[in-house]
Amino acid sequence: MQVVFRPEAEQEVFEAQDWYESCSPGLGYEFSRAVEVAVELATRMPLAHPQIEDE
């Protein structure tokens, strides 16, 4: 399964990472790791997560 982030979603993740980092050093990294883990889980168990769009 291939996960594709739309450019808008990717930008939103980067902005959130920057915001968390500005709140506390290292928190941006923790946020990005949480996103990576969530994507990894979705690729390993796709039926455990709701489908948002067809494509």
C-alpha positions as CSV (number, residue, x, y, z in Angstrom):
1,M,0.0,0.0,0.0
2,Q,1.3,3.4,-0.9
3,V,0.5,6.4,1.2
4,V,0.4,9.7,-0.6
5,F,0.2,13.0,1.1
6,R,-1.4,15.8,-0.8
7,P,0.8,18.9,-0.9
8,E,-1.6,20.8,1.4
9,A,-1.6,18.0,3.9
10,E,2.2,17.7,3.8
11,Q,2.5,21.5,4.4
12,E,0.1,21.2,7.3
13,V,2.2,18.5,8.9
14,F,5.4,20.6,8.5
15,E,3.6,23.7,10.0
16,A,2.4,21.6,13.0
17,Q,5.8,20.2,13.5
18,D,7.3,23.8,13.5
19,W,4.6,24.9,16.0
20,Y,5.2,22.0,18.4
21,E,9.0,22.7,18.2
22,S,8.4,26.3,19.0
23,C,6.4,25.3,22.1
24,S,9.2,23.0,23.4
25,P,12.5,21.9,21.9
26,G,12.2,18.3,20.7
27,L,8.4,18.3,20.7
28,G,8.4,18.8,16.9
29,Y,10.4,15.7,16.5
30,E,8.0,13.7,18.7
31,F,5.1,15.0,16.6
32,S,6.8,13.9,13.3
33,R,7.5,10.5,14.8
34,A,3.9,10.1,15.8
35,V,2.8,10.9,12.3
36,E,5.3,8.3,10.9
37,V,4.0,5.7,13.3
38,A,0.4,6.4,12.4
39,V,1.2,6.1,8.7
40,E,3.1,2.9,9.2
41,L,0.2,1.4,11.2
42,A,-2.2,2.4,8.4
43,T,-0.1,0.7,5.8
44,R,0.3,-2.5,7.8
45,M,-3.4,-2.7,8.8
46,P,-5.3,-0.7,6.2
47,L,-8.7,-2.2,7.1
48,A,-8.3,-1.0,10.7
49,H,-8.6,2.6,9.6
50,P,-11.4,4.4,7.9
51,Q,-11.0,5.4,4.2
52,I,-11.3,9.1,3.8
53,E,-11.2,9.4,0.0
54,D,-11.2,6.9,-2.9
55,E,-7.9,8.0,-4.3
